[in-house]
Amino acid sequence: MGAAGAVIPLDTVRTRLTWVWLIGAGVVVSLLFVQTIFGALGSNAQAVWEWLLPTIMPTIGTIVSTLAATALLPSSPDSEVKRSFFLIAEMLSVFYLLLILLLVVLKGAISADTPGWLNQLHQANLLLGPLQGVIATTLGVVFLSKNQKANGGRAAKVNEE
């Protein structure tokens, strides 16, 4: 299984990446929701949510819309993704979501006041923005294209659905 040409079924890849994103984003959203409800964000709650939602919702929207569009289609055993590419997509996703989680969890260590923290969140976008672009590209390949084996698995053809 460690062979250079190892592949994983596309459905398995989509499912695993979906769980990474739903769990990771779910934890962050839950923490921020609790902070909002208990007033920890003060009058800056809306500004913090305005920072968070664009960092996760485009990706989750792509994932959920692809799953919805393909939910009733039969699974194709010929659709597969290179294992190395899947691992890169998964590691980038986990890294990105952990960065966001750390920014939310370490609020007190980053800045004692919410406006100062919010300023730091916007500065974090200097890294998060480009990283999100790279992740969107990797996930776009997995969620928006279909890899079909051709000629007995020797060549691959990519068709957009």
Sequence and secondary structure as in RCSB ss.txt:
>XXXX:A:sequence
MGAAGAVIPLDTVRTRLTWVWLIGAGVVVSLLFVQTIFGALGSNAQAVWEWLLPTIMPTIGTIVSTLAATALLPS
SPDSEVKRSFFLIAEMLSVFYLLLILLLVVLKGAISADTPGWLNQLHQANLLLGPLQGVIATTLGVVFLSKNQKA
NGGRAAKVNEE
>XXXX:A:secstr
  STT EEEHHHHHHHHHHHHHHHHHHHHHHHHHHHHTTTTGGGHHHHHHHHHHHHHHHHHHHHHHHHHHTTS  
 TTBEEEHHHHHHHHHHHHHHHHHHHHHHHTHHHH SSHHHHHHHHHHHHHHHHHHHHHHHHHHHHHHHEEEEEE
GGGTEEEEEE 
